[in-house]
């Protein structure tokens, strides 16, 4: 099995992102504003909390985009509002020829959006599908992998689309990739990039869309009510998370690579091999010698591994996650469900992960 994980930024690069975020915040807030909890409601003339508007400006400055808007509904909501900004019911969108991320599938179905698929790993097929389907009104590209063997380069896919039709809106699902990789969707030429702030150590239920003003202003206009606003204290919590997320995520990637090397040295009995993959997050896919995945997961939970995601990669998830492989990966190869597990280090070190894995596998074998 071959995997093609996205390249993570290193710790030095992550430190620079932390410093850049703080610099952007200080250019938009006074010192007293940074230390308070923000305002509430629809301020006259802004129709949102002043703190939220300032946070959005700081985020846009950080990512170098025309605009940024915080949304309700985490990453799912951000993608949904991004799609609404340029699509209407009955329109057609181009997607990758792969299982659609479940929450995105719900959005497409409930919006009444038709889909046409192309294998984004093939430039020729993507060009062909675009030319043969002039009714396509937009393109959705998931930055992280949808299939184990996905190898497409985000920037190349976007360039292929824009070379065919420069005016065709492209939105990138940047969940699990933003602040981890060297470039996000808008850096690569997309019109919009959507992601969850909860996955960046921020508050529950808040997403973010960055990119061109013509689309973000539509999102803002459609979320005019007071109950739709991200309140000032929530916006500050988004910034708090974005300050610390890059370094935390870079350390996580570092640990992932170290654990993979140790496992692949053959040091754990009953474990066949470890792969690094973006299964949504950049994680370890650990292949076991027998179909005991669910038994191993039960044992791992007893030893302190968290049994299910929250964010995923939220502020609550500090212990390592031992979990089944993703739904999209299970669809691509159903047999993997019983012999492979997914491990995300979260904030833990290699020793903790290896201890739990080795003892969990041993306990399963001892019970047989």
ZAVO-144880 format. One line per 10 residues: number of its first residue (from 1); their letters; for each residue x negated, y negated, z negated of C-alpha. Coordinates in steps of 0.05 Angstrom, whole numbers. Layout:
// ZAVO-144880
NUM) A) X,Y,Z ~ ...
//
This chain:
// ZAVO-144880
1) XXXXXXXXXX) 0,0,0 ~ -26,-69,19 ~ -5,-133,-15 ~ -20,-205,4 ~ -15,-248,-59 ~ -17,-323,-54 ~ -83,-355,-75 ~ -78,-387,-143 ~ -111,-451,-164 ~ -168,-442,-213
11) XXXXXXXXXX) -175,-471,-283 ~ -215,-531,-261 ~ -163,-548,-208 ~ -108,-539,-259 ~ -141,-588,-307 ~ -142,-640,-252 ~ -68,-630,-241 ~ -55,-640,-316 ~ -94,-705,-315 ~ -59,-728,-252
21) XXXXXXXXXX) 10,-715,-281 ~ -7,-756,-343 ~ -34,-812,-299 ~ 31,-813,-260 ~ 72,-815,-323 ~ 33,-873,-353 ~ 43,-913,-288 ~ 119,-906,-295 ~ 130,-909,-371 ~ 108,-954,-427
31) XXXXXXXXXX) 76,-921,-488 ~ 139,-930,-530 ~ 182,-899,-476 ~ 136,-838,-474 ~ 146,-828,-549 ~ 222,-835,-551 ~ 276,-786,-529 ~ 305,-826,-471 ~ 372,-856,-456 ~ 439,-824,-437
41) XXXXXXXXXX) 495,-833,-387 ~ 505,-871,-323 ~ 469,-938,-332 ~ 502,-993,-291 ~ 465,-1005,-226 ~ 428,-938,-231 ~ 485,-889,-243 ~ 438,-846,-283 ~ 395,-853,-346 ~ 337,-901,-335
51) XXXXXXXXXX) 290,-850,-365 ~ 312,-798,-314 ~ 299,-846,-257 ~ 229,-862,-283 ~ 214,-787,-291 ~ 236,-775,-219 ~ 190,-830,-195 ~ 132,-801,-235 ~ 146,-732,-204 ~ 150,-761,-133
61) XXXXXXXXXX) 84,-797,-145 ~ 52,-733,-171 ~ 73,-693,-110 ~ 62,-750,-61 ~ 133,-747,-34 ~ 182,-801,-14 ~ 230,-781,-69 ~ 247,-731,-124 ~ 313,-715,-157 ~ 327,-673,-219
71) XXXXXXXXXX) 387,-627,-212 ~ 432,-583,-254 ~ 426,-508,-243 ~ 351,-496,-248 ~ 318,-468,-185 ~ 383,-440,-158 ~ 417,-507,-164 ~ 358,-543,-133 ~ 360,-498,-72 ~ 435,-504,-68
81) XXXXXXXXXX) 434,-580,-69 ~ 377,-581,-20 ~ 417,-539,29 ~ 480,-582,18 ~ 440,-644,36 ~ 434,-622,109 ~ 485,-565,120 ~ 560,-559,121 ~ 605,-498,119 ~ 599,-457,183
91) XXXXXXXXXX) 529,-480,200 ~ 473,-431,215 ~ 406,-427,181 ~ 343,-388,198 ~ 316,-343,143 ~ 261,-290,137 ~ 278,-219,158 ~ 277,-192,87 ~ 324,-182,28 ~ 349,-251,9
101) XXXXXXXXXX) 336,-272,-63 ~ 403,-254,-98 ~ 421,-323,-125 ~ 404,-355,-58 ~ 449,-304,-24 ~ 507,-325,-68 ~ 495,-398,-48 ~ 495,-381,26 ~ 558,-339,20 ~ 597,-389,-21
111) XXXXXXXXXX) 577,-446,24 ~ 599,-406,85 ~ 531,-411,117 ~ 515,-364,174 ~ 445,-335,176 ~ 398,-315,232 ~ 335,-278,213 ~ 264,-274,241 ~ 202,-240,216 ~ 161,-299,190
121) XXXXXXXXXX) 100,-254,192 ~ 105,-258,268 ~ 97,-326,301 ~ 122,-298,368 ~ 186,-270,338 ~ 200,-335,299 ~ 192,-376,362 ~ 236,-328,402 ~ 292,-330,351 ~ 290,-406,347
131) XXXXXXXXXX) 294,-413,422 ~ 350,-362,430 ~ 393,-394,375 ~ 402,-468,388 ~ 459,-469,337 ~ 408,-464,280 ~ 415,-526,236 ~ 359,-513,186 ~ 307,-465,160 ~ 297,-436,91
141) XXXXXXXXXX) 228,-408,74 ~ 212,-374,8 ~ 140,-391,-11 ~ 129,-328,-51 ~ 137,-258,-23 ~ 203,-225,-8 ~ 172,-159,15 ~ 110,-124,-10 ~ 76,-129,58 ~ 93,-202,72
151) XXXXXXXXXX) 31,-239,94 ~ 56,-302,126 ~ 22,-369,112 ~ 74,-421,92 ~ 42,-478,131 ~ 39,-436,194 ~ 113,-418,190 ~ 133,-491,181 ~ 87,-513,239 ~ 118,-460,284
161) XXXXXXXXXX) 188,-487,268 ~ 168,-560,277 ~ 132,-546,342 ~ 198,-518,370 ~ 242,-573,340 ~ 209,-627,298 ~ 278,-652,274 ~ 301,-585,247 ~ 304,-592,170 ~ 261,-542,132
171) XXXXXXXXXX) 271,-529,58 ~ 221,-487,18 ~ 241,-446,-42 ~ 179,-462,-84 ~ 200,-424,-146 ~ 142,-384,-175 ~ 92,-421,-130 ~ 96,-494,-147 ~ 37,-518,-190 ~ 4,-449,-180
181) XXXXXXXXXX) -19,-454,-108 ~ -60,-506,-71 ~ -2,-533,-30 ~ 73,-535,-39 ~ 126,-536,16 ~ 125,-611,27 ~ 48,-610,31 ~ 56,-561,88 ~ 105,-604,127 ~ 173,-583,99
191) XXXXXXXXXX) 227,-635,91 ~ 246,-611,21 ~ 217,-567,-33 ~ 262,-540,-88 ~ 242,-508,-154 ~ 261,-495,-226 ~ 233,-539,-282 ~ 249,-483,-331 ~ 194,-442,-297 ~ 146,-499,-311
201) XXXXXXXXXX) 155,-498,-387 ~ 212,-548,-382 ~ 284,-547,-407 ~ 337,-496,-390 ~ 382,-510,-330 ~ 342,-565,-296 ~ 317,-560,-225 ~ 279,-608,-180 ~ 281,-626,-106 ~ 224,-665,-76
211) XXXXXXXXXX) 216,-691,-5 ~ 248,-739,44 ~ 294,-794,19 ~ 347,-782,72 ~ 362,-715,38 ~ 349,-731,-35 ~ 394,-792,-31 ~ 450,-748,-6 ~ 440,-703,-67 ~ 441,-764,-113
221) XXXXXXXXXX) 505,-790,-79 ~ 541,-724,-89 ~ 521,-720,-162 ~ 551,-787,-183 ~ 590,-765,-244 ~ 563,-772,-315 ~ 567,-698,-328 ~ 523,-683,-268 ~ 466,-726,-293 ~ 402,-698,-322
231) XXXXXXXXXX) 398,-737,-387 ~ 337,-777,-409 ~ 313,-729,-462 ~ 317,-672,-412 ~ 278,-711,-361 ~ 223,-724,-413 ~ 222,-650,-429 ~ 212,-636,-355 ~ 150,-681,-356 ~ 125,-648,-421
241) XXXXXXXXXX) 128,-580,-386 ~ 95,-605,-322 ~ 37,-632,-362 ~ 20,-564,-392 ~ 44,-516,-338 ~ -16,-519,-289 ~ -69,-498,-340 ~ -23,-446,-371 ~ -7,-416,-302 ~ -80,-416,-280
251) XXXXXXXXXX) -99,-377,-343 ~ -43,-329,-328 ~ -70,-316,-258 ~ -140,-307,-286 ~ -115,-254,-335 ~ -76,-219,-280 ~ -139,-210,-238 ~ -180,-186,-297 ~ -130,-134,-318 ~ -123,-108,-247
261) XXXXXXXXXX) -198,-96,-243 ~ -199,-58,-309 ~ -139,-14,-290 ~ -169,1,-222 ~ -234,24,-254 ~ -193,86,-275 ~ -195,72,-350 ~ -122,88,-366 ~ -98,159,-361 ~ -32,167,-323
271) XXXXXXXXXX) -40,102,-285 ~ -55,109,-212 ~ -69,38,-188 ~ -54,-36,-200 ~ -37,-85,-145 ~ -33,-161,-150 ~ 28,-187,-114 ~ 77,-245,-114 ~ 138,-207,-137 ~ 168,-269,-146
281) XXXXXXXXXX) 115,-291,-197 ~ 43,-270,-185 ~ 42,-205,-225 ~ 12,-137,-233 ~ 48,-80,-199 ~ 25,-19,-236 ~ 35,47,-201 ~ 41,107,-247 ~ 21,178,-230 ~ 92,204,-242
291) XXXXXXXXXX) 163,176,-241 ~ 163,152,-313 ~ 171,77,-302 ~ 234,68,-344 ~ 206,110,-401 ~ 142,69,-402 ~ 182,5,-405 ~ 221,29,-466 ~ 157,46,-502 ~ 124,-20,-483
301) XXXXXXXXXX) 181,-59,-514 ~ 171,-24,-581 ~ 99,-50,-580 ~ 117,-123,-569 ~ 123,-130,-494 ~ 184,-171,-475 ~ 234,-127,-437 ~ 266,-179,-392 ~ 252,-247,-363 ~ 283,-311,-389
311) XXXXXXXXXX) 260,-365,-340 ~ 220,-329,-315 ~ 155,-359,-342 ~ 195,-404,-388 ~ 171,-436,-452 ~ 201,-377,-491 ~ 160,-323,-456 ~ 92,-319,-489 ~ 85,-244,-498 ~ 71,-202,-436
321) XXXXXXXXXX) 131,-182,-394 ~ 136,-107,-378 ~ 194,-101,-329 ~ 221,-63,-270 ~ 199,-86,-201 ~ 241,-140,-168 ~ 307,-126,-133 ~ 280,-149,-66 ~ 221,-101,-73 ~ 267,-44,-95
331) XXXXXXXXXX) 308,-55,-32 ~ 247,-52,12 ~ 224,14,-18 ~ 274,47,-66 ~ 225,101,-88 ~ 180,50,-122 ~ 233,37,-176 ~ 214,101,-214 ~ 139,101,-209 ~ 120,27,-212
341) XXXXXXXXXX) 127,-27,-264 ~ 116,-102,-262 ~ 72,-137,-314 ~ 68,-212,-322 ~ 15,-232,-374 ~ 52,-296,-392 ~ 7,-326,-446 ~ -26,-262,-469 ~ -97,-238,-459 ~ -123,-175,-425
351) XXXXXXXXXX) -133,-136,-490 ~ -59,-141,-509 ~ -34,-118,-441 ~ -82,-59,-435 ~ -67,-36,-506 ~ 8,-37,-495 ~ 3,-3,-426 ~ -44,52,-449 ~ -5,69,-512 ~ 62,66,-476
361) XXXXXXXX) 40,116,-423 ~ 8,161,-476 ~ 72,161,-518 ~ 113,182,-458 ~ 65,239,-443 ~ 64,261,-516 ~ 140,266,-517 ~ 140,314,-458
//
